[in-house]
Amino acid sequence: MADNPMLKFVAVGQDYPEKRAAEERNEDFAEISRKFAVAKAEEQSSRCSQCGVPYCSTHCPLHNHIPDWLRLTAEGRLREAYELSNATSSMPEICGRICPQDRLCEGNCVIEFSGHGAVTIGSVEKFITDTAWEQGWIEPLVPVADRSGQSVGIIGAGPAGLTTAEYLRKRGYDVHVYDRHDRAGGLLTYGIPGFKLEKDVVMRRVQRLKDGGIVFHEGFEVGRDATLEQLRAKHDALLIATGVYKARDIKAPGVGASGVVKALDYLIASNRKGFGDAVPDFDSGALDAAGKDVVVIGGGDTAMDCVRTAVRQGATSVKCLYRRDRENMPGSQREVANAEEEGVEFVWLSAPEAFDGEGAVSGVHVAKMRLGQPDASGRRAPEPDPQGGYRLNATLVIKALGFEPEELPKMFGAPELSVTRWGTLRVDHKTMQTSLEGVFAAGDIVRGASLVVWAIRDGRDVAERMHGFLKAKAKAVPKQKVAA
């Protein structure tokens, strides 16, 4: 009997792909890690314990078949590993790059609990599908049936919208995607820097969808170019997957000063420059960190994206203010470690009190904080420390405090579209329909700001619900087709 290729975690140590030196990666926006060699990917996959209850899969929102494709990789059966990975995820190479594996699959790996270090699941996932692209294993998107008598409109070309578009096009529907930006991908394209997700990785996914017959209407704003009702008349079903883009703000004196900017404005400008676009606010220096003392306010992954972008733009100094401590921050600990390696200074237990400067910001007045009793979420709530505060020099302040829903009923000219008290769209969680028949919603616009992997999961789920709705509609009126 051949030797078991698995269960080697005792003899084989945990090993991630080599990271480029901080001095090198600070000079560009390329991804920071080098690619696994085939032998290394096989070796790291062989560490999987093949446990009977795979917590890695259980804690993955997509319930990916992780132990199975790790075994296939360890056995050198990469094409089969790709097929299995692709069976549950529409974007495995993207999830492999940007999922917080330390909080999901790897953080719940059984051998991590035993002290041997988790299997490097994300790196292997990325390796498998990158190899599939290189080897030509990624097949064109081909409908398995002809349901062109019905069309679907999808508002939002982020991960939820793109996933739904792919699954419904596979079913044979005519699919149209509407997005406000001039490129599809949503935050994958414009909100996440290239050092975490190089843009050609996103663009090749989008191109595959376009080649498969999905029609993209880019630079299209619902409420400006068409009302929601007009799109309802045009399509047999609609999906709203706009995400959440409205930035949370700070209430503090001087917050309106020039040089105090929103995180998404800053990141979009940087990503547009990476595409070679003309970006007046960047070229003027307003959204360029070069030569500036930068202070980023926030402790999530968006804040990490901002501080690491500022380093690459040539900032004189970069500090991150967060009102809790390292252990209680929402962002990935790996991202914090990467940022520290790259020269970012974290100022824990600190919150902005005011911004000063004549016209343009020149400093931030900071209040010291301490952690009090747990709040409703179970995390210890920050409260002012009576020891007082201090001032930091700052010529660019980036607010990265999270995102909230925009006022879609008003924007879309659809006052009958029901929302929750948080501004997210209200849906029937069984059907995933909104208050309007035939109008579905998925992703962050329903659940609030969340992870890309959850948006993909929602897109997969809503595609199934929409397929059921469209089948019932076609059966009720078999020959009816609204103008495309």
C-alpha positions as CSV (number, residue, x, y, z in Angstrom):
1,M,0.0,0.0,0.0
2,A,1.3,3.5,-0.9
3,D,2.2,5.8,1.9
4,N,-0.6,8.1,3.1
5,P,0.2,11.5,1.6
6,M,-1.6,13.2,4.5
7,L,-1.3,13.6,8.3
8,K,2.3,15.0,8.0
9,F,1.7,18.0,10.3
10,V,3.9,16.5,13.0
11,A,7.0,16.2,10.8
12,V,6.3,19.1,8.4
13,G,6.1,22.6,9.8
14,Q,3.8,25.4,8.8
15,D,5.1,27.5,5.9
16,Y,3.6,30.4,4.0
17,P,4.7,31.6,0.6
18,E,7.8,33.9,1.0
19,K,7.0,37.5,1.5
20,R,9.1,40.1,-0.3
21,A,11.2,42.3,2.0
22,A,9.3,45.4,3.3
23,E,11.8,47.7,1.6
24,E,11.1,46.1,-1.7
25,R,7.3,45.9,-1.5
26,N,7.0,49.5,-0.2
27,E,8.2,50.6,-3.7
28,D,5.2,49.1,-5.6
29,F,1.6,47.9,-5.5
30,A,2.4,44.3,-6.4
31,E,1.2,41.5,-4.2
32,I,3.6,41.1,-1.3
33,S,3.9,37.3,-1.3
34,R,5.7,35.2,-3.9
35,K,3.9,32.2,-5.4
36,F,4.1,28.7,-3.9
37,A,6.2,26.2,-5.9
38,V,4.3,23.1,-6.8
39,A,6.3,20.9,-4.4
40,K,5.8,23.4,-1.5
41,A,2.0,23.6,-2.1
42,E,1.9,19.8,-2.1
43,E,4.0,19.6,1.1
44,Q,1.8,22.2,2.9
45,S,-1.4,20.4,1.8
46,S,-0.1,17.2,3.2
47,R,-0.2,18.6,6.7
48,C,-4.0,18.4,6.7
49,S,-5.2,16.0,9.4
50,Q,-8.3,15.0,7.4
51,C,-10.3,15.2,10.5
52,G,-13.8,13.7,10.6
53,V,-15.5,17.0,11.4
54,P,-13.7,19.6,9.3
55,Y,-14.0,22.8,11.2
56,C,-12.3,24.6,8.4
57,S,-15.3,23.9,6.1
58,T,-17.8,24.5,8.8
59,H,-16.4,28.0,9.4
60,C,-16.1,28.9,5.8
61,P,-19.2,30.8,4.6
62,L,-19.1,28.9,1.3
63,H,-18.5,25.5,3.1
64,N,-15.7,24.8,0.7
65,H,-14.6,21.2,0.5
66,I,-11.2,22.1,2.0
67,P,-9.9,18.8,3.2
68,D,-10.8,17.2,-0.1
69,W,-9.0,19.6,-2.3
70,L,-6.0,19.7,0.1
71,R,-5.7,15.9,-0.3
72,L,-6.0,16.2,-4.1
73,T,-3.2,18.9,-4.1
74,A,-1.0,16.7,-1.9
75,E,-1.4,13.9,-4.4
76,G,-0.5,16.1,-7.3
77,R,-4.0,16.0,-8.8
78,L,-4.2,19.8,-9.2
79,R,-6.8,19.9,-11.9
80,E,-9.2,17.8,-9.8
81,A,-8.4,20.1,-6.8
82,Y,-9.4,23.1,-8.9
83,E,-12.6,21.5,-10.1
84,L,-13.6,20.8,-6.5
85,S,-12.6,24.3,-5.3
86,N,-14.6,25.9,-8.2
87,A,-17.7,23.8,-7.3
88,T,-18.5,25.9,-4.3
89,S,-16.8,29.3,-5.1
90,S,-17.1,31.6,-8.1
91,M,-13.8,33.3,-7.1
92,P,-11.5,31.0,-5.2
93,E,-8.3,32.8,-6.2
94,I,-9.8,36.0,-4.9
95,C,-10.9,34.5,-1.6
96,G,-7.5,32.9,-1.2
97,R,-6.0,36.4,-1.4
98,I,-8.3,38.5,0.7
99,C,-10.3,36.3,3.1
100,P,-9.3,36.7,6.7
101,Q,-8.3,33.0,7.0
102,D,-7.0,33.6,10.5
103,R,-10.6,34.3,11.6
104,L,-12.3,31.6,9.4
105,C,-10.8,28.4,8.0
106,E,-7.3,28.6,9.3
107,G,-8.3,30.0,12.7
108,N,-10.5,26.9,13.2
109,C,-8.0,24.3,11.9
110,V,-7.8,21.3,14.2
111,I,-4.0,21.1,14.1
112,E,-3.9,24.8,15.0
113,F,-5.6,23.9,18.2
114,S,-3.0,21.2,18.8
115,G,-0.1,23.7,18.6
116,H,1.3,22.6,15.2
117,G,0.2,25.7,13.2
118,A,-2.8,25.7,10.9
119,V,-2.7,24.4,7.3
120,T,-2.0,27.3,5.0
121,I,-5.4,26.9,3.4
122,G,-5.7,30.4,1.8
123,S,-2.3,30.2,0.1
124,V,-3.1,26.7,-1.3
125,E,-6.5,27.9,-2.5
126,K,-4.9,30.8,-4.4
127,F,-2.2,28.5,-5.8
128,I,-4.7,26.0,-7.1
129,T,-6.8,28.5,-9.2
130,D,-3.8,30.6,-10.3
131,T,-2.4,27.4,-11.7
132,A,-5.8,26.6,-13.4
133,W,-5.7,30.0,-15.1
134,E,-2.1,29.4,-16.2
135,Q,-2.8,25.9,-17.5
136,G,-6.0,26.9,-19.4
137,W,-8.2,24.8,-17.1
138,I,-10.7,27.7,-16.6
139,E,-13.5,26.8,-19.0
140,P,-15.6,29.5,-20.8
141,L,-19.0,30.4,-19.3
142,V,-21.4,28.3,-21.3
143,P,-25.2,28.2,-20.5
144,V,-26.5,24.7,-19.9
145,A,-29.9,25.6,-21.2
146,D,-31.6,28.3,-23.2
147,R,-33.8,30.5,-21.1
148,S,-33.3,33.6,-23.2
149,G,-37.0,34.2,-23.1
150,Q,-36.4,35.7,-19.6
151,S,-33.9,38.4,-18.6
152,V,-32.4,39.4,-15.3
153,G,-31.1,42.8,-14.2
154,I,-28.4,43.0,-11.5
155,I,-27.6,46.3,-9.9
156,G,-24.1,46.3,-8.6
157,A,-21.0,44.6,-10.1
158,G,-19.4,43.7,-6.8
159,P,-18.8,40.1,-5.6
160,A,-22.5,39.4,-4.8
161,G,-23.7,40.7,-8.2
162,L,-21.0,39.0,-10.2
163,T,-21.6,35.7,-8.5
164,T,-25.3,35.9,-9.2
165,A,-24.7,36.9,-12.8
166,E,-22.5,33.9,-13.3
167,Y,-24.8,31.3,-11.9
168,L,-27.9,32.7,-13.7
169,R,-26.1,32.9,-17.0
170,K,-25.1,29.3,-16.5
171,R,-28.8,28.6,-16.2
172,G,-29.3,30.2,-19.6
173,Y,-30.9,33.5,-18.7
174,D,-30.1,36.8,-20.4
175,V,-28.2,38.7,-17.7
176,H,-27.6,42.5,-17.6
177,V,-25.3,44.0,-14.9
178,Y,-25.6,47.7,-14.1
179,D,-22.8,49.5,-12.2
180,R,-22.0,53.1,-11.3
181,H,-18.3,52.7,-12.0
182,D,-16.6,52.5,-15.4
183,R,-15.1,49.0,-14.5
184,A,-16.9,46.1,-12.9
185,G,-15.8,44.5,-9.7
186,G,-17.0,47.0,-7.1
187,L,-14.7,47.2,-4.1
188,L,-12.6,44.3,-5.5
189,T,-11.6,46.7,-8.3
190,Y,-11.6,50.1,-6.6
191,G,-11.6,49.5,-2.8
192,I,-8.9,46.9,-2.3
193,P,-5.3,47.9,-3.1
194,G,-3.2,45.9,-5.6
195,F,-0.8,44.7,-2.9
196,K,-3.6,42.6,-1.6
197,L,-5.4,41.9,-4.9
198,E,-3.8,42.7,-8.2
199,K,-6.3,44.1,-10.6
200,D,-5.7,41.8,-13.5
201,V,-6.9,39.0,-11.2
202,V,-10.3,40.7,-11.0
203,M,-10.4,41.9,-14.6
204,R,-9.9,38.3,-16.0
205,R,-12.9,37.2,-13.9
206,V,-15.0,40.0,-15.3
207,Q,-13.8,39.3,-18.9
208,R,-14.8,35.7,-18.6
209,L,-18.3,36.8,-17.7
210,K,-18.4,39.2,-20.6
211,D,-17.2,36.5,-22.9
212,G,-20.0,34.3,-21.6
213,G,-22.6,36.7,-22.8
214,I,-23.4,38.8,-19.7
215,V,-24.0,42.4,-20.7
216,F,-22.4,45.0,-18.5
217,H,-23.8,48.6,-18.4
218,E,-20.9,50.4,-16.8
219,G,-21.1,54.1,-15.7
220,F,-24.8,53.5,-15.1
221,E,-26.6,54.9,-12.1
222,V,-30.0,53.8,-11.1
223,G,-32.0,57.0,-10.3
224,R,-30.1,58.9,-13.0
225,D,-30.0,56.7,-16.1
226,A,-33.2,54.8,-15.2
227,T,-35.5,54.4,-12.3
228,L,-35.9,51.1,-10.5
229,E,-39.4,50.9,-11.9
230,Q,-38.1,51.2,-15.5
231,L,-35.7,48.4,-14.8
232,R,-38.4,46.3,-13.4
233,A,-40.4,46.8,-16.6
234,K,-37.4,45.8,-18.7
235,H,-36.5,42.6,-16.8
236,D,-38.3,39.6,-15.4
237,A,-36.4,39.8,-12.1
238,L,-34.0,42.3,-10.5
239,L,-31.2,41.9,-7.9
240,I,-30.0,44.8,-5.9
241,A,-26.4,44.1,-4.8
242,T,-25.0,47.6,-4.4
243,G,-23.0,47.1,-1.3
244,V,-22.7,49.8,1.3
245,Y,-20.7,52.9,0.3
246,K,-21.7,55.7,2.7
247,A,-18.8,56.5,5.0
248,R,-19.4,56.8,8.7
249,D,-18.2,60.2,9.9
250,I,-16.5,61.8,12.9
251,K,-18.2,64.5,14.9
252,A,-15.3,66.7,16.0
253,P,-14.2,70.3,15.6
254,G,-12.3,70.9,12.4
255,V,-13.4,67.7,10.7
256,G,-14.4,69.7,7.6
257,A,-10.9,71.0,7.0
258,S,-9.1,70.4,3.7
259,G,-6.9,67.3,4.0
260,V,-9.4,65.3,6.1
261,V,-10.7,62.8,3.6
262,K,-12.8,59.7,3.3
263,A,-11.1,56.3,3.1
264,L,-13.0,55.2,0.0
265,D,-12.2,58.4,-1.9
266,Y,-8.6,57.9,-1.1
267,L,-8.4,54.2,-2.1
268,I,-10.4,54.7,-5.3
269,A,-8.1,57.5,-6.4
270,S,-5.0,55.3,-5.8
271,N,-6.5,52.4,-7.6
272,R,-7.5,54.6,-10.6
273,K,-3.9,55.8,-10.8
274,G,-2.9,52.2,-10.9
275,F,-5.1,51.7,-14.0
276,G,-3.5,54.7,-15.6
277,D,-6.6,56.9,-15.3
278,A,-6.5,60.7,-15.0
279,V,-7.4,61.5,-11.4
280,P,-7.5,65.3,-10.8
281,D,-7.8,65.0,-7.0
282,F,-4.7,62.8,-6.9
283,D,-2.7,64.8,-9.3
284,S,-3.4,68.0,-7.3
285,G,-2.0,66.3,-4.2
286,A,-5.4,66.3,-2.3
287,L,-5.6,62.4,-2.3
288,D,-1.8,61.7,-2.6
289,A,0.1,60.9,0.6
290,A,3.5,61.7,-0.9
291,G,5.6,63.8,1.5
292,K,2.8,64.1,4.1
293,D,2.3,63.2,7.8
294,V,-0.6,60.8,7.5
295,V,-3.0,59.8,10.3
296,V,-5.5,57.1,9.6
297,I,-8.5,56.8,12.0
298,G,-9.9,53.3,12.4
299,G,-9.0,49.7,13.1
300,G,-10.6,47.6,10.4
301,D,-9.2,46.2,7.1
302,T,-10.0,49.4,5.3
303,A,-7.8,51.3,7.7
304,M,-5.1,48.8,7.0
305,D,-5.5,49.3,3.3
306,C,-5.1,53.1,3.8
307,V,-2.0,53.0,5.9
308,R,-0.2,50.6,3.6
309,T,-1.2,52.6,0.6
310,A,0.2,55.8,2.2
311,V,3.5,54.1,2.8
312,R,3.7,53.1,-0.9
313,Q,2.8,56.7,-2.0
314,G,5.9,58.0,-0.1
315,A,4.3,59.5,3.0
316,T,6.8,61.1,5.5
317,S,5.1,59.3,8.4
318,V,2.0,57.0,8.8
319,K,0.2,56.5,12.0
320,C,-3.0,54.6,12.7
321,L,-5.2,55.7,15.6
322,Y,-7.6,53.1,17.1
323,R,-9.7,53.6,20.1
324,R,-9.3,50.0,21.4
325,D,-6.1,47.9,21.8
326,R,-4.5,45.4,19.4
327,E,-6.4,42.4,20.8
328,N,-9.8,44.1,20.3
329,M,-9.4,45.5,16.8
330,P,-11.7,44.2,14.0
331,G,-9.0,44.1,11.3
332,S,-6.9,41.1,10.4
333,Q,-3.9,40.6,12.7
334,R,-1.9,39.6,9.6
335,E,-2.6,42.9,8.1
336,V,-1.4,44.7,11.2
337,A,1.8,42.7,11.2
338,N,2.3,43.5,7.5
339,A,1.7,47.2,8.1
340,E,4.2,47.3,11.0
341,E,6.8,45.6,8.9
342,E,6.3,48.3,6.3
343,G,6.8,51.2,8.8
344,V,3.3,52.0,10.0
345,E,3.0,53.1,13.7
346,F,-0.1,52.0,15.5
347,V,-1.3,54.3,18.3
348,W,-3.6,52.1,20.4
349,L,-6.3,53.4,22.8
350,S,-6.5,56.7,21.0
351,A,-9.4,58.7,19.5
352,P,-9.5,62.0,17.7
353,E,-11.0,65.0,19.6
354,A,-10.4,67.8,17.1
355,F,-8.5,68.7,14.0
356,D,-6.6,72.0,13.7
357,G,-5.1,74.1,10.9
358,E,-5.8,77.3,9.0
359,G,-7.9,76.0,6.2
360,A,-5.9,72.8,5.7
361,V,-5.4,70.3,8.4
362,S,-2.1,70.4,10.3
363,G,-2.7,68.3,13.4
364,V,-5.0,65.9,15.3
365,H,-5.8,66.4,19.0
366,V,-6.0,62.9,20.4
367,A,-7.8,61.7,23.5
368,K,-6.3,58.8,25.4
369,M,-8.8,55.9,25.9
370,R,-9.2,52.9,28.1
371,L,-11.4,49.8,27.9
372,G,-14.4,49.7,30.2
373,Q,-17.2,47.2,30.5
374,P,-18.2,45.0,27.5
375,D,-20.8,46.6,25.2
376,A,-23.7,44.9,23.5
377,S,-21.4,43.1,21.1
378,G,-19.4,41.6,24.0
379,R,-16.3,43.8,23.3
380,R,-15.1,46.1,26.0
381,A,-16.3,49.5,25.3
382,P,-13.7,52.3,25.0
383,E,-14.0,55.3,27.3
384,P,-11.9,58.5,27.8
385,D,-8.9,58.1,30.0
386,P,-8.7,60.9,32.6
387,Q,-4.9,61.1,32.0
388,G,-5.7,63.5,29.1
389,G,-4.5,63.6,25.6
390,Y,-1.9,65.0,23.1
391,R,-1.5,66.4,19.6
392,L,-0.1,64.7,16.5
393,N,1.1,66.5,13.4
394,A,-1.0,65.5,10.4
395,T,-1.2,67.0,6.9
396,L,-3.5,64.2,5.6
397,V,-6.1,62.6,7.8
398,I,-8.0,59.6,6.4
399,K,-11.3,58.6,8.0
400,A,-11.7,54.8,7.9
401,L,-14.6,54.2,10.3
402,G,-16.6,51.8,8.2
403,F,-19.5,52.0,5.8
404,E,-23.3,52.4,6.0
405,P,-26.0,51.9,3.4
406,E,-26.9,54.8,1.1
407,E,-30.6,55.9,0.9
408,L,-31.5,53.6,-1.9
409,P,-35.3,54.2,-1.9
410,K,-34.6,57.9,-2.5
411,M,-31.7,57.3,-4.9
412,F,-33.6,54.8,-7.0
413,G,-36.8,56.8,-7.0
414,A,-38.5,53.9,-5.2
415,P,-40.1,55.0,-1.9
416,E,-42.0,51.7,-1.7
417,L,-38.7,49.8,-1.3
418,S,-38.6,48.9,2.4
419,V,-35.5,49.3,4.6
420,T,-34.6,48.3,8.1
421,R,-33.8,50.8,10.9
422,W,-30.2,50.4,9.9
423,G,-30.9,51.5,6.3
424,T,-30.2,48.0,4.9
425,L,-32.8,46.5,2.5
426,R,-35.5,44.5,4.2
427,V,-35.9,41.0,2.6
428,D,-37.8,37.9,3.3
429,H,-35.0,35.7,4.3
430,K,-36.6,32.6,2.8
431,T,-37.1,34.0,-0.7
432,M,-34.5,36.8,-0.5
433,Q,-37.1,39.2,-2.1
434,T,-37.5,42.8,-1.0
435,S,-40.9,44.4,-0.5
436,L,-41.2,44.6,-4.3
437,E,-42.2,41.4,-6.1
438,G,-39.5,40.1,-8.3
439,V,-36.9,42.4,-6.8
440,F,-34.3,40.5,-4.8
441,A,-31.4,41.8,-2.7
442,A,-28.1,40.2,-1.5
443,G,-24.7,41.1,-0.1
444,D,-23.8,44.0,2.2
445,I,-26.9,46.0,1.2
446,V,-28.8,43.3,3.2
447,R,-26.4,42.2,5.9
448,G,-24.4,45.4,6.4
449,A,-20.6,45.8,5.8
450,S,-19.2,42.3,5.8
451,L,-16.7,40.1,4.1
452,V,-16.3,39.4,0.4
453,V,-16.7,35.7,1.0
454,W,-20.2,36.3,2.5
455,A,-21.1,38.4,-0.5
456,I,-20.2,35.5,-2.7
457,R,-22.2,33.1,-0.5
458,D,-25.2,35.5,-0.8
459,G,-24.8,35.7,-4.5
460,R,-24.8,31.9,-4.8
461,D,-27.9,31.6,-2.6
462,V,-29.9,34.4,-4.3
463,A,-29.2,33.0,-7.7
464,E,-31.0,29.8,-6.6
465,R,-34.0,31.8,-5.3
466,M,-34.2,33.9,-8.4
467,H,-34.1,30.7,-10.6
468,G,-37.0,29.3,-8.7
469,F,-39.0,32.6,-9.1
470,L,-38.2,32.8,-12.8
471,K,-39.2,29.1,-13.4
472,A,-42.5,29.7,-11.7
473,K,-43.1,32.9,-13.7
474,A,-42.3,31.2,-17.0
475,K,-44.7,28.4,-16.1
476,A,-47.5,30.9,-15.3
477,V,-47.0,32.9,-18.5
478,P,-45.0,30.7,-20.8
479,K,-44.9,32.9,-23.9
480,Q,-44.6,36.3,-22.2
481,K,-41.4,38.2,-22.5
482,V,-40.8,41.8,-21.5
483,A,-38.8,43.9,-24.0
484,A,-35.0,43.4,-23.4
